[in-house]
Amino acid sequence: MNQTEQRKNRIFALLLGLPLGFLGADRFYLGKWKSGVLKAITLGGLGLWWFFDNAAMLIDAFLHSFGRDTGFVKDSQGQDLNYGLSFWRIKNGQLVRDWF
């Protein structure tokens, strides 16, 4: 298994975070169970933590689609997440396949 297959999916984390982020689902998916429990207990930091986590993941996915490989949202091992907002992304001035 190569490193690309081991990385978590940024879009799946965002899709979990939007409806279930108040309960820390996005944090649990990324392997950050301690902050996931805290986020669930505080109901997403009374909505603020939920908002900032989702905004960060959305901006990260947008920037990834425009060629940025490193993001500011990481999993529990400190690895960058896979995938941007579209099937194709701009990389070194060319369109390259992002999904699949």
PLY file of the C-alpha trace (Angstrom):
ply
format ascii 1.0
element vertex 100
property float x
property float y
property float z
element edge 99
property int vertex1
property int vertex2
end_header
0.00 0.00 0.00
1.51 3.33 -1.01
1.34 6.58 0.95
-1.44 8.03 -1.25
-3.79 5.18 -0.33
-3.07 5.57 3.40
-3.98 9.26 3.56
-7.43 10.34 4.69
-9.95 11.85 2.29
-10.41 15.62 2.71
-13.85 15.62 1.06
-15.14 12.80 3.27
-13.92 14.66 6.37
-15.72 17.79 5.17
-18.91 15.84 4.42
-18.77 14.36 7.92
-17.98 17.70 9.50
-20.85 19.67 8.02
-23.79 17.70 9.50
-22.00 15.84 12.31
-19.18 18.21 13.22
-21.00 19.31 16.35
-20.43 15.75 17.59
-16.78 15.64 16.48
-17.31 13.13 13.64
-14.70 14.81 11.44
-12.14 14.68 14.25
-12.84 11.00 14.94
-12.41 10.21 11.22
-9.03 11.98 11.17
-7.91 9.94 14.19
-7.99 12.88 16.59
-10.19 11.17 19.16
-9.23 13.34 22.17
-10.23 16.57 20.46
-13.23 14.72 18.97
-14.51 13.91 22.45
-13.95 17.50 23.59
-15.69 18.83 20.49
-18.67 16.53 21.12
-18.94 17.50 24.80
-18.94 21.22 23.95
-21.24 20.73 20.92
-18.61 21.95 18.52
-17.43 24.67 20.87
-20.97 26.08 20.83
-20.75 26.20 17.05
-17.50 28.17 16.78
-15.20 25.15 16.62
-17.58 23.52 14.14
-17.51 26.62 11.92
-13.74 27.08 11.95
-13.01 23.37 11.32
-15.37 23.29 8.33
-14.08 26.58 6.95
-10.48 25.32 7.21
-11.33 22.05 5.45
-13.24 23.85 2.69
-10.43 26.36 2.07
-7.90 23.52 2.17
-9.90 21.53 -0.43
-10.19 24.62 -2.63
-6.45 25.33 -2.48
-5.65 21.65 -3.17
-7.73 21.89 -6.37
-5.48 24.74 -7.47
-2.26 22.77 -7.02
-1.28 23.09 -3.38
-0.08 19.72 -2.05
0.34 20.63 1.59
-2.59 21.81 3.63
-3.19 23.11 7.11
-5.66 20.33 7.96
-3.78 17.14 8.87
-4.70 13.74 10.26
-3.52 12.45 13.64
-0.18 11.33 12.13
0.45 14.79 10.67
-0.12 13.63 7.09
-1.81 15.81 4.50
-5.24 14.76 3.29
-6.12 13.60 -0.22
-8.44 15.14 -2.79
-9.81 18.55 -3.61
-13.20 19.78 -4.72
-13.13 18.43 -8.28
-12.17 15.34 -10.25
-9.31 17.27 -11.87
-6.87 19.75 -10.35
-4.33 22.21 -11.63
-0.79 20.99 -10.98
2.27 22.72 -12.46
0.07 24.53 -14.98
-1.61 21.36 -16.23
-4.87 19.58 -15.45
-4.22 16.30 -13.71
-6.64 13.72 -12.34
-7.33 14.14 -8.64
-10.04 11.62 -7.87
-9.86 7.94 -8.89
0 1
1 2
2 3
3 4
4 5
5 6
6 7
7 8
8 9
9 10
10 11
11 12
12 13
13 14
14 15
15 16
16 17
17 18
18 19
19 20
20 21
21 22
22 23
23 24
24 25
25 26
26 27
27 28
28 29
29 30
30 31
31 32
32 33
33 34
34 35
35 36
36 37
37 38
38 39
39 40
40 41
41 42
42 43
43 44
44 45
45 46
46 47
47 48
48 49
49 50
50 51
51 52
52 53
53 54
54 55
55 56
56 57
57 58
58 59
59 60
60 61
61 62
62 63
63 64
64 65
65 66
66 67
67 68
68 69
69 70
70 71
71 72
72 73
73 74
74 75
75 76
76 77
77 78
78 79
79 80
80 81
81 82
82 83
83 84
84 85
85 86
86 87
87 88
88 89
89 90
90 91
91 92
92 93
93 94
94 95
95 96
96 97
97 98
98 99
